[in-house]
Amino acid sequence: MTSHVTFAEEETRDLAADLARRLAPGAIVLLEGELGAGKTAFVKGLAAGLGLDPKDVSSPSFALVHEYGPSGEPPVLVHADLYRIPKGASIADLGLEERGSAILAVEWPRPPLMPRRAWRVSIALGEGGARRIDVAPPEDPVNNVLSSSR
């Protein structure tokens, strides 16, 4: 696990963009942190690192899932927010397992989306607007290894 401290949203996005450029197709990134911690800002950085416009990224709190990519093509990034789904409710109908090679970023993750092959990002707010961001690589890197091809 690596730990980082950022002091501005731009720094958070830059950290995420760096990670995104190293993710293999189909990677899963699980984002945890309190409301307002910067999870969506992190996803904006993932989008930028994948060559997408981060301005297009918004919190899917009410829509639950947003897909991003070139028009008419399969998505490059799938962004889910499970905050509003009641505990114990099935998330199978969201189709998150059917995303192909898109990177999956999940805010407020829960089983069964807690695979050992997922990246885990924990964001905690500190004093003065600082954010402590811990990034843990997959425990089981099969199909989710760093790629130098991006």
C-alpha positions as protocol buffer text, in pm:
chain_id: "A"
residue {
  index: 1
  type: MET
  ca { x: 0 y: 0 z: 0 }
}
residue {
  index: 2
  type: THR
  ca { x: 114 y: 351 z: -73 }
}
residue {
  index: 3
  type: SER
  ca { x: -5 y: 660 z: 111 }
}
residue {
  index: 4
  type: HIS
  ca { x: -31 y: 1008 z: -33 }
}
residue {
  index: 5
  type: VAL
  ca { x: -146 y: 1344 z: 98 }
}
residue {
  index: 6
  type: THR
  ca { x: -310 y: 1589 z: -138 }
}
residue {
  index: 7
  type: PHE
  ca { x: -412 y: 1946 z: -63 }
}
residue {
  index: 8
  type: ALA
  ca { x: -621 y: 2030 z: -370 }
}
residue {
  index: 9
  type: GLU
  ca { x: -867 y: 1849 z: -595 }
}
residue {
  index: 10
  type: GLU
  ca { x: -621 y: 1882 z: -883 }
}
residue {
  index: 11
  type: GLU
  ca { x: -357 y: 1689 z: -686 }
}
residue {
  index: 12
  type: THR
  ca { x: -612 y: 1416 z: -613 }
}
residue {
  index: 13
  type: ARG
  ca { x: -701 y: 1395 z: -982 }
}
residue {
  index: 14
  type: ASP
  ca { x: -331 y: 1383 z: -1082 }
}
residue {
  index: 15
  type: LEU
  ca { x: -270 y: 1092 z: -844 }
}
residue {
  index: 16
  type: ALA
  ca { x: -565 y: 903 z: -991 }
}
residue {
  index: 17
  type: ALA
  ca { x: -461 y: 981 z: -1349 }
}
residue {
  index: 18
  type: ASP
  ca { x: -120 y: 829 z: -1279 }
}
residue {
  index: 19
  type: LEU
  ca { x: -286 y: 514 z: -1147 }
}
residue {
  index: 20
  type: ALA
  ca { x: -525 y: 495 z: -1443 }
}
residue {
  index: 21
  type: ARG
  ca { x: -242 y: 499 z: -1696 }
}
residue {
  index: 22
  type: ARG
  ca { x: -103 y: 186 z: -1530 }
}
residue {
  index: 23
  type: LEU
  ca { x: -424 y: -19 z: -1495 }
}
residue {
  index: 24
  type: ALA
  ca { x: -488 y: -321 z: -1710 }
}
residue {
  index: 25
  type: PRO
  ca { x: -812 y: -335 z: -1910 }
}
residue {
  index: 26
  type: GLY
  ca { x: -1098 y: -459 z: -1692 }
}
residue {
  index: 27
  type: ALA
  ca { x: -936 y: -345 z: -1366 }
}
residue {
  index: 28
  type: ILE
  ca { x: -1155 y: -272 z: -1065 }
}
residue {
  index: 29
  type: VAL
  ca { x: -1095 y: 25 z: -834 }
}
residue {
  index: 30
  type: LEU
  ca { x: -1292 y: 30 z: -508 }
}
residue {
  index: 31
  type: LEU
  ca { x: -1321 y: 375 z: -346 }
}
residue {
  index: 32
  type: GLU
  ca { x: -1396 y: 423 z: 21 }
}
residue {
  index: 33
  type: GLY
  ca { x: -1424 y: 740 z: 226 }
}
residue {
  index: 34
  type: GLU
  ca { x: -1680 y: 957 z: 395 }
}
residue {
  index: 35
  type: LEU
  ca { x: -1918 y: 1187 z: 207 }
}
residue {
  index: 36
  type: GLY
  ca { x: -1723 y: 1471 z: 47 }
}
residue {
  index: 37
  type: ALA
  ca { x: -1386 y: 1300 z: 86 }
}
residue {
  index: 38
  type: GLY
  ca { x: -1302 y: 1323 z: -285 }
}
residue {
  index: 39
  type: LYS
  ca { x: -1406 y: 987 z: -432 }
}
residue {
  index: 40
  type: THR
  ca { x: -1565 y: 1146 z: -740 }
}
residue {
  index: 41
  type: ALA
  ca { x: -1263 y: 1376 z: -782 }
}
residue {
  index: 42
  type: PHE
  ca { x: -1049 y: 1063 z: -785 }
}
residue {
  index: 43
  type: VAL
  ca { x: -1271 y: 913 z: -1058 }
}
residue {
  index: 44
  type: LYS
  ca { x: -1233 y: 1234 z: -1259 }
}
residue {
  index: 45
  type: GLY
  ca { x: -858 y: 1171 z: -1243 }
}
residue {
  index: 46
  type: LEU
  ca { x: -905 y: 812 z: -1354 }
}
residue {
  index: 47
  type: ALA
  ca { x: -1102 y: 946 z: -1653 }
}
residue {
  index: 48
  type: ALA
  ca { x: -824 y: 1191 z: -1741 }
}
residue {
  index: 49
  type: GLY
  ca { x: -563 y: 916 z: -1719 }
}
residue {
  index: 50
  type: LEU
  ca { x: -771 y: 704 z: -1955 }
}
residue {
  index: 51
  type: GLY
  ca { x: -787 y: 985 z: -2212 }
}
residue {
  index: 52
  type: LEU
  ca { x: -1141 y: 1095 z: -2126 }
}
residue {
  index: 53
  type: ASP
  ca { x: -1264 y: 1443 z: -2037 }
}
residue {
  index: 54
  type: PRO
  ca { x: -1283 y: 1464 z: -1657 }
}
residue {
  index: 55
  type: LYS
  ca { x: -1548 y: 1739 z: -1694 }
}
residue {
  index: 56
  type: ASP
  ca { x: -1790 y: 1470 z: -1814 }
}
residue {
  index: 57
  type: VAL
  ca { x: -1760 y: 1280 z: -1486 }
}
residue {
  index: 58
  type: SER
  ca { x: -2025 y: 1341 z: -1222 }
}
residue {
  index: 59
  type: SER
  ca { x: -2133 y: 1156 z: -913 }
}
residue {
  index: 60
  type: PRO
  ca { x: -2371 y: 872 z: -999 }
}
residue {
  index: 61
  type: SER
  ca { x: -2536 y: 888 z: -654 }
}
residue {
  index: 62
  type: PHE
  ca { x: -2886 y: 898 z: -802 }
}
residue {
  index: 63
  type: ALA
  ca { x: -2827 y: 728 z: -1138 }
}
residue {
  index: 64
  type: LEU
  ca { x: -2613 y: 459 z: -966 }
}
residue {
  index: 65
  type: VAL
  ca { x: -2397 y: 393 z: -1275 }
}
residue {
  index: 66
  type: HIS
  ca { x: -2240 y: 620 z: -1539 }
}
residue {
  index: 67
  type: GLU
  ca { x: -2046 y: 498 z: -1841 }
}
residue {
  index: 68
  type: TYR
  ca { x: -1778 y: 707 z: -2012 }
}
residue {
  index: 69
  type: GLY
  ca { x: -1608 y: 661 z: -2345 }
}
residue {
  index: 70
  type: PRO
  ca { x: -1611 y: 771 z: -2708 }
}
residue {
  index: 71
  type: SER
  ca { x: -1959 y: 805 z: -2854 }
}
residue {
  index: 72
  type: GLY
  ca { x: -2086 y: 487 z: -3017 }
}
residue {
  index: 73
  type: GLU
  ca { x: -1810 y: 272 z: -2868 }
}
residue {
  index: 74
  type: PRO
  ca { x: -1799 y: 49 z: -2560 }
}
residue {
  index: 75
  type: PRO
  ca { x: -1727 y: 241 z: -2240 }
}
residue {
  index: 76
  type: VAL
  ca { x: -1370 y: 291 z: -2124 }
}
residue {
  index: 77
  type: LEU
  ca { x: -1474 y: 374 z: -1767 }
}
residue {
  index: 78
  type: VAL
  ca { x: -1776 y: 257 z: -1567 }
}
residue {
  index: 79
  type: HIS
  ca { x: -1842 y: 456 z: -1249 }
}
residue {
  index: 80
  type: ALA
  ca { x: -2083 y: 319 z: -989 }
}
residue {
  index: 81
  type: ASP
  ca { x: -2199 y: 465 z: -659 }
}
residue {
  index: 82
  type: LEU
  ca { x: -2366 y: 216 z: -425 }
}
residue {
  index: 83
  type: TYR
  ca { x: -2436 y: 462 z: -143 }
}
residue {
  index: 84
  type: ARG
  ca { x: -2813 y: 475 z: -202 }
}
residue {
  index: 85
  type: ILE
  ca { x: -2860 y: 100 z: -239 }
}
residue {
  index: 86
  type: PRO
  ca { x: -2998 y: -47 z: 85 }
}
residue {
  index: 87
  type: LYS
  ca { x: -2773 y: -290 z: 269 }
}
residue {
  index: 88
  type: GLY
  ca { x: -2862 y: -645 z: 173 }
}
residue {
  index: 89
  type: ALA
  ca { x: -3015 y: -542 z: -162 }
}
residue {
  index: 90
  type: SER
  ca { x: -2887 y: -720 z: -470 }
}
residue {
  index: 91
  type: ILE
  ca { x: -2656 y: -523 z: -697 }
}
residue {
  index: 92
  type: ALA
  ca { x: -2656 y: -794 z: -965 }
}
residue {
  index: 93
  type: ASP
  ca { x: -2908 y: -603 z: -1178 }
}
residue {
  index: 94
  type: LEU
  ca { x: -2665 y: -316 z: -1226 }
}
residue {
  index: 95
  type: GLY
  ca { x: -2470 y: -520 z: -1482 }
}
residue {
  index: 96
  type: LEU
  ca { x: -2133 y: -428 z: -1339 }
}
residue {
  index: 97
  type: GLU
  ca { x: -1992 y: -770 z: -1422 }
}
residue {
  index: 98
  type: GLU
  ca { x: -2076 y: -714 z: -1791 }
}
residue {
  index: 99
  type: ARG
  ca { x: -1846 y: -420 z: -1855 }
}
residue {
  index: 100
  type: GLY
  ca { x: -1596 y: -592 z: -2082 }
}
residue {
  index: 101
  type: SER
  ca { x: -1254 y: -428 z: -2073 }
}
residue {
  index: 102
  type: ALA
  ca { x: -1376 y: -104 z: -1914 }
}
residue {
  index: 103
  type: ILE
  ca { x: -1218 y: 9 z: -1589 }
}
residue {
  index: 104
  type: LEU
  ca { x: -1474 y: -20 z: -1309 }
}
residue {
  index: 105
  type: ALA
  ca { x: -1462 y: 244 z: -1033 }
}
residue {
  index: 106
  type: VAL
  ca { x: -1702 y: 177 z: -743 }
}
residue {
  index: 107
  type: GLU
  ca { x: -1781 y: 424 z: -467 }
}
residue {
  index: 108
  type: TRP
  ca { x: -1918 y: 272 z: -145 }
}
residue {
  index: 109
  type: PRO
  ca { x: -1831 y: -86 z: -255 }
}
residue {
  index: 110
  type: ARG
  ca { x: -1988 y: -392 z: -98 }
}
residue {
  index: 111
  type: PRO
  ca { x: -1995 y: -765 z: -162 }
}
residue {
  index: 112
  type: PRO
  ca { x: -1988 y: -922 z: -410 }
}
residue {
  index: 113
  type: LEU
  ca { x: -1783 y: -637 z: -558 }
}
residue {
  index: 114
  type: MET
  ca { x: -1499 y: -685 z: -312 }
}
residue {
  index: 115
  type: PRO
  ca { x: -1276 y: -919 z: -512 }
}
residue {
  index: 116
  type: ARG
  ca { x: -920 y: -986 z: -411 }
}
residue {
  index: 117
  type: ARG
  ca { x: -815 y: -867 z: -756 }
}
residue {
  index: 118
  type: ALA
  ca { x: -939 y: -511 z: -700 }
}
residue {
  index: 119
  type: TRP
  ca { x: -740 y: -199 z: -627 }
}
residue {
  index: 120
  type: ARG
  ca { x: -855 y: -38 z: -301 }
}
residue {
  index: 121
  type: VAL
  ca { x: -848 y: 337 z: -255 }
}
residue {
  index: 122
  type: SER
  ca { x: -928 y: 487 z: 84 }
}
residue {
  index: 123
  type: ILE
  ca { x: -966 y: 865 z: 112 }
}
residue {
  index: 124
  type: ALA
  ca { x: -978 y: 1042 z: 448 }
}
residue {
  index: 125
  type: LEU
  ca { x: -1026 y: 1413 z: 508 }
}
residue {
  index: 126
  type: GLY
  ca { x: -768 y: 1586 z: 723 }
}
residue {
  index: 127
  type: GLU
  ca { x: -716 y: 1935 z: 857 }
}
residue {
  index: 128
  type: GLY
  ca { x: -700 y: 2231 z: 621 }
}
residue {
  index: 129
  type: GLY
  ca { x: -853 y: 2044 z: 330 }
}
residue {
  index: 130
  type: ALA
  ca { x: -581 y: 1780 z: 319 }
}
residue {
  index: 131
  type: ARG
  ca { x: -675 y: 1433 z: 200 }
}
residue {
  index: 132
  type: ARG
  ca { x: -489 y: 1118 z: 294 }
}
residue {
  index: 133
  type: ILE
  ca { x: -520 y: 871 z: 8 }
}
residue {
  index: 134
  type: ASP
  ca { x: -414 y: 511 z: 60 }
}
residue {
  index: 135
  type: VAL
  ca { x: -384 y: 300 z: -255 }
}
residue {
  index: 136
  type: ALA
  ca { x: -354 y: -76 z: -217 }
}
residue {
  index: 137
  type: PRO
  ca { x: -287 y: -299 z: -517 }
}
residue {
  index: 138
  type: PRO
  ca { x: -483 y: -619 z: -570 }
}
residue {
  index: 139
  type: GLU
  ca { x: -411 y: -906 z: -334 }
}
residue {
  index: 140
  type: ASP
  ca { x: -460 y: -1141 z: -628 }
}
residue {
  index: 141
  type: PRO
  ca { x: -334 y: -960 z: -938 }
}
residue {
  index: 142
  type: VAL
  ca { x: -478 y: -1203 z: -1196 }
}
residue {
  index: 143
  type: ASN
  ca { x: -643 y: -996 z: -1473 }
}
residue {
  index: 144
  type: ASN
  ca { x: -571 y: -675 z: -1284 }
}
residue {
  index: 145
  type: VAL
  ca { x: -199 y: -626 z: -1309 }
}
residue {
  index: 146
  type: LEU
  ca { x: -14 y: -307 z: -1389 }
}
residue {
  index: 147
  type: SER
  ca { x: 22 y: -258 z: -1758 }
}
residue {
  index: 148
  type: SER
  ca { x: 290 y: -52 z: -1926 }
}
residue {
  index: 149
  type: SER
  ca { x: 102 y: -54 z: -2257 }
}
residue {
  index: 150
  type: ARG
  ca { x: -114 y: 250 z: -2175 }
}
